Amino acid sequence: MTLQHHDHQHTIGVGDRLIFDTDLHHFDIDVLEASRHHLVLVDLWADWCGPCHFLAPVLERVIPAYAGRVRLAKVEVDEGDNMKLAGRYGARGFPTVLLFKDGEEKDRFHSARPEHFVRRFIDAHLG
């Protein structure tokens, strides 16, 4: 099987990165397939969203502490066809954070949350 690289970002591969951007066209590989190896949080966010800008640095501080057991995929919902992902998963507001494990959504939370909430959220799914 030959892998096709659709853009520069994915030419270098997201597999080794803890925090990365993804989109509708790469979601199945970047998130669903990757979640078979480690938890993947998906941050559905928008540039105009104040709570999104509050949550982003919280997530970026928390993810490295899990030493690769958890990855963060960031989806800017207003770019390209990404709003279709928000629709697919029934996101009604932003930010919405989805947690994927074994190729399926297992949990989610909405709105800006403090660091201790995010850590408890992740810890509940690590086993």
N, C-alpha and C positions, 0 to 999 in steps of 0.2 A: 504494500500500500504506500502510495506517495502522498506526503502531506503538502498541501498547497498553502502558501503564505500569502495572505490577502493584503497585508500592509506591513510597514516597517516594525510597528509595535509587536506584531505577532511573529515576525521573522526571528526575533530574539527569544521568543517563547515566554509564556507567563508561568510556566511550571515551577521555576525556581524563585519567583518573586512572591513575597508575602502580601503585598498590596499592589494591585494593578487595575487598570481600566479595562473594561470589556464593553461589548455592544451586542445587539440582537444577533448579529451574524456569527459571533464567536462564543455566545453564551453556553451552548450545549457542551462544547469542549472545555472552555475555561472554567465553567461552574459545575455543570451536571456531572461530567466525567471526572473532573478533579475531586469532586466531593466523595468519590469512592475511595480516595486515599487519605483525605483529611477534611475537616469541617471547612466549609466555605460560607462566609457571610457575604451577602450582596447588599450594598448600600445604594438604594434607588434615591437619587438626589437631583436637585435642580439648582442652577446658579442663582436664581432669584429668591431662593428659600432660606430665610434667616436661620431657622432651626437646623437646616442641613449644614450650614457653616459652623454652627456650634458643635454638632455631633462629629464632624469629620476629624478634627484633631483628637477627640476622645478615642475614636476607633483606631487612629494611627498610632496612639500611645499604647493601646491595649494589645493589638495584634502581635507585635514582636515579642511580647512576654511569653507567648505560647510556643516559641521555638519551632515554628513550622507546622505545628499540629492544627493551626487555624490560618486560613488565608482570607483576604478581603478583596472582593471584586467591586469596583465602583462603576455604577452605571448612571451617566448623565442623561436623564430621561428626555431632555429636549434636543438631544443630538440625533440626527438621522432618524431611524425607525425605532429608537429605543423606547418610546412611549408604548409600543406594542408589548414590550416585556412587562411594563407596569400593568397594562391591561390583562396580560396572560395570568399574572399572579394577583390580580384584584387589588392592587395598591390604590387606596383612595386618597392618600395624602402623602406628603414628603416631609422629612425622610421616612422611608420604610426600609427596615433591615430584615432581610430574609436569611434564614439559616438552612443550609443544605447539607445533607449527609446521605451517603449511598444513593446519590442521584435524585433525591426527593427533598422537597421542602419539609422541614420538621418543625419549624417555629418561626416567629416573626415578632418584631416590635415596631412601634411607630413613634415619631417625634424625637426630639433631642432628649438624651438620657445621660446621667452622670456616669463616670467611670466605674463606680462600684456596681451599678446596675448592669452594665455591659459585661463585666467580669462574671457576675452571677449567672447571667443569661448564657454565656459561653460554657461556663463550668457545668451547668446543668446537662449539657449535651456531650461532654467529653467522658469517655468511659474506657 
